[in-house]
Amino acid sequence: MADAQAIDAVRKTLFRRYLLMLTPAAILFAAWAACRQAGLVPASDKALTDLVGPAAFIAAIVLAVAAPLLYRIRFVKRVEGSPHVEAETFTAFQLSLTSLALLAPYAAAAGYMAGVSTFHFSGAFLAALYGAYYYFPSQKRVAQEMRLFRVPTAGGKG
């Protein structure tokens, strides 16, 4: 039971960060969509969309996929050879990883607000959805990560 409590404590911490990062992006999308629907958004500048479109697309993919992967590799190399990873170190790593991946929705929002092409926005939005889905702190995912990094729990197993 102590293991489940330790996992749940980490999961709750990660979930708070998840909501803290994702909620403003969702509000930004909704507010901009409402403004666009009400006709309050001016027409997009072609030069701006030609620049922002690829940048938002690439940034979202880098933030949702590449940067978290590189960050994870760096962490794995840092703790390599350790018999276990302390809960505080693991939680700090997971918080940073989640924050990094959840910057992708902001890149997609920037593309949406700039009125980029459907291709660039769709790619950025899909990358943002991937980041939000993959890094969602479910009980199963947190437990698996804690086992993988041999995080000790109150039950004594790590």
N, C-alpha and C positions, 0 to 999 in steps of 0.2 A: 504494500500500500504506500510505503514511503517513496518508492520509485515513481508511482503515479502522481504523488503530490509534488515531487521535484520536477517532473515533466510538466505538470500543469502550471507550476509557478513560472517556469521559463516560457511556456506557451503564452501565458497571460501577458508577460512583459513584452514578448514579441508581437502579440496581437495589438497591444496599445500602440506600439511604434507603427505597425502596419496601418492602423486606422489614422494615426496622426499624419502619416505620409500620404495616404491615398485620398482621404476625405477632401482636402483642399483642391486636389486635381479634379475630382468628380464635381465639386461645386463650380469650379472654373468652367468645365465643359458645359454643365447645365446652364449656368448664367450666360455664357456666350451663345449657346443655342437659343435661349430665350430672347436675348437681344437681337440675334440674327432673325428669328421668326417675327419679331416686332418691327423689323426694318430699321433698327437703330445702328446697324453695322454698315459702314461705308464699303463700297466696292474695293476689292483687293487690287493692289498695285502689282502688275505683271512682273516687274523687275524684282520686287520683294518676294513674290511667291516662287520665282525661279531660283532664288537664292535659299530661301527658308525651306522649301520642299525637300530637296536632297539632304540638307543639314538636319532637319527634324527626323527624317527617315533613318539616316545613319546614326544620329545621336540616340534615338530610341533603341535601335538594335544593339549598339555598343553598351548602353546603360542596362538593358534588360538581359543581355546574353554574355557579351564578351567581358565587360568589366567585372561582373560578379564571378565569372569563371576564373579570371586572373587573380582576383582577390582571394578566392577560395584556395587556389593553388599556392599562393604566397603563405596563407595561413597553415595549410597542410605541411609545407616545407618547414615552417617555423616550429611546429609542434612535433615534427617527425622524430621518432625515437623516444618520445616521452611515454611513460607508462599510461598516462591519462591526461586529460585537459581539465583544468579546474572549471567549475560551473560559472564563475564570474568571467573568466577568459572566453569560454564558449558563448556565453550570453552576449558579451560585448562584440564578439565576432559576428554572431547572428544578427544583432541589431544593425551593425554596419552593413552587412550583406543585404539585409532587407531594405535599408535606406537607399543603398546604391541602386538596387534593382527598381525601386519604386520612384526613381527620378525619371524613368522612361515615360510615365504618363504625362509628365510636364513637357517633355519634348513633343509628344503627340498633341498635347493641348496647344503648344506654340504653333504647330503646323495647322491645326484646326482654326486657330484665331487668325492666322495669316492667310487662310483660304487657299492652301496649297492644292495641288492636283489630287484627284481621288487616289491615284496610285501611291503617291508619297504618304498621304494621310492614312490610307488603309494599312500600308506596311508599318508605319509608326504606331498606329493604334493596335495592330496585332502584336507587335513587339511589347507594347505596354500591357496588353492583356496577358501575354505569356509571363512577363515579370510578376504581375499581380497574382496570377494563378500559381506559378511555380513556387513563389516565396510565401504563399499563404501559410501561416503557422498552425497547421492542423496538428492535432494530438499525435497522429501517426507519423507525420513528417518530423516533428520535434523529437519524438521518441527514437526514431531511426537515426537522426543526426547525433543524438546524445549517445546512442550505442556505438555509432561509427567512431566518434571521437573519444569514447571511453570516459564519459563524464561521470564521476562518482556521484551517487545519490545517497540519501540517508540510509537506504537499505544496505549499503556497503558494496554493491556491485557497480562496476563502471564500465 
